[in-house]
Amino acid sequence: MGVPDYILRMRKHVGNDLIWIPSVSAVVRNDAGELLLGQRTDDSRWSVVSGFVQPGEQPATAVVRKVLEETGLHVEPLRLSSAVAHPHKFPNGDRSQYLNLGFHCRLLGAEDDDESPDVRWFTPGQLPDVDEHSRMVIRHALGPESTAFFLPAGTRWGEPGELGDA
């Protein structure tokens, strides 16, 4: 899926300057315990399935929509597992600050049997090189916490121990 029209319209006004974007990420496992990852179009890295929350859309609706659009899979959000703001700079110079809500989702079924070449299942011990944000979302979605992880007040992304590693 390409850049949403809303973001394209915003970029006409701000160029490459920083914009604030609400987003969602899905941690989905199949019956074998494998994790669903998608390959990003901007930098080709593997990542949890993530995407922009459209104006007027609820985050849980957005995560269901993004997983279906990008993978053909139907999911149900079970738990909000993380809420973190993090920066991202795209190869074209666009800068964004995402307010990302991570969801642990249950796999319900598939829309069709077509496999996209940029979406795969990985065993948790054999994950490809994923970005720091994806590692954090996965860790907290599959962790023992019953509440969502968030960074302590006053913490900025990039500070040691901030992602629950400590």
C-alpha positions in Angstrom: 0.0 0.0 0.0 1.3 3.4 -0.9 1.4 6.6 1.1 -2.2 7.6 2.2 -3.7 10.6 0.5 -4.0 12.4 3.8 -0.2 12.2 4.3 0.4 13.3 0.7 -1.8 16.3 1.2 0.1 17.2 4.4 3.5 16.8 2.7 2.4 19.4 0.1 2.3 21.9 3.0 5.2 20.8 5.1 7.6 19.2 2.6 10.1 17.0 4.5 9.5 18.6 7.9 8.4 16.6 10.8 4.7 15.6 11.0 2.9 13.7 13.8 1.2 10.5 12.7 -1.1 8.2 14.7 -0.2 4.6 13.8 -0.9 1.0 14.8 1.2 -2.2 14.8 0.0 -5.8 14.9 1.7 -8.8 16.5 0.1 -11.9 15.1 1.0 -15.5 15.6 -0.2 -18.6 13.7 -1.0 -22.0 15.2 2.6 -23.0 14.9 3.6 -20.0 17.1 5.3 -18.2 14.2 5.2 -14.4 14.0 3.8 -12.5 11.0 6.2 -9.9 9.5 6.0 -7.7 6.4 8.8 -6.3 4.3 8.8 -2.5 4.3 8.6 -0.8 0.9 10.7 2.2 1.9 13.8 0.4 3.2 13.2 -3.3 2.6 13.5 -4.2 6.3 11.2 -6.7 8.0 8.7 -5.3 10.4 5.5 -6.0 12.3 2.5 -5.1 10.2 2.0 -1.4 10.9 0.2 1.5 9.4 -1.5 4.9 9.6 -4.7 5.5 11.5 -7.0 7.3 9.1 -8.8 10.5 10.3 -12.0 9.4 12.2 -10.9 5.8 12.5 -10.5 3.9 15.8 -7.1 2.3 16.4 -8.5 -1.2 16.8 -10.3 -0.8 13.4 -7.1 0.5 11.8 -5.1 -2.5 13.0 -7.7 -5.0 11.6 -7.8 -3.0 8.3 -4.0 -2.8 7.9 -3.4 -6.5 8.5 -6.2 -7.4 6.0 -4.9 -4.9 3.4 -1.3 -6.0 3.6 -1.6 -9.7 4.2 -5.2 -10.9 3.3 -5.5 -12.2 6.9 -8.4 -11.5 9.3 -7.3 -10.7 12.9 -9.0 -9.7 16.2 -7.2 -7.3 18.5 -6.9 -9.0 21.9 -4.9 -6.4 23.9 -3.3 -3.0 23.6 0.3 -4.0 24.4 2.3 -0.8 23.9 1.9 2.9 23.3 5.1 4.7 22.2 6.0 7.7 20.2 9.0 7.2 18.0 10.7 9.1 15.1 11.3 7.8 11.6 13.2 9.3 8.7 12.4 8.0 5.3 15.0 7.6 2.5 13.5 10.5 0.6 14.1 12.8 3.6 10.5 12.9 5.0 10.5 13.0 8.8 7.7 11.7 10.9 7.0 11.2 14.6 4.6 8.2 15.1 2.4 7.7 18.1 2.2 4.0 17.7 -0.3 1.7 19.5 0.9 -1.9 19.4 -1.8 -4.6 19.5 -1.5 -8.4 20.3 -3.9 -9.9 17.7 -5.5 -13.3 17.3 -5.5 -14.8 13.8 -9.0 -15.6 12.6 -8.5 -16.7 9.0 -7.5 -15.7 5.5 -9.2 -13.8 2.8 -7.6 -15.9 0.2 -4.6 -18.3 -0.2 -2.4 -15.9 -2.2 0.8 -15.3 -0.4 2.4 -11.9 -0.9 6.1 -12.2 -1.4 6.7 -9.4 1.1 4.8 -11.1 4.0 6.1 -14.2 5.8 5.8 -16.2 9.0 8.9 -16.5 11.2 9.7 -18.5 14.2 10.4 -16.3 17.2 14.0 -17.6 17.6 14.7 -17.1 13.9 13.5 -13.5 13.2 15.3 -11.5 10.5 16.9 -8.2 11.3 13.9 -6.1 12.4 14.0 -2.5 13.5 14.1 -1.5 17.2 10.4 -0.5 17.2 9.3 -3.9 15.9 11.4 -5.7 18.5 9.8 -3.6 21.3 6.2 -4.2 20.0 6.8 -7.9 19.7 8.4 -8.2 23.2 5.5 -6.4 24.9 2.7 -8.1 22.9 4.0 -11.5 23.8 5.3 -10.6 27.3 3.6 -11.4 30.6 2.3 -7.8 31.2 -1.5 -7.4 31.5 -1.3 -3.7 30.8 0.2 -1.7 27.9 3.9 -0.8 28.0 4.7 2.9 27.7 7.8 5.0 28.2 8.1 6.7 31.6 7.3 10.4 31.6 10.3 12.5 30.5 11.9 9.6 28.5 12.8 10.2 24.9 13.1 7.4 22.3 16.8 6.5 22.1 17.6 6.6 25.8 19.2 3.5 27.3 16.8 1.1 28.9 13.7 2.9 27.7 12.1 0.0 25.8 11.8 -2.3 28.7 15.2 -4.0 28.2 16.5 -3.2 31.7 
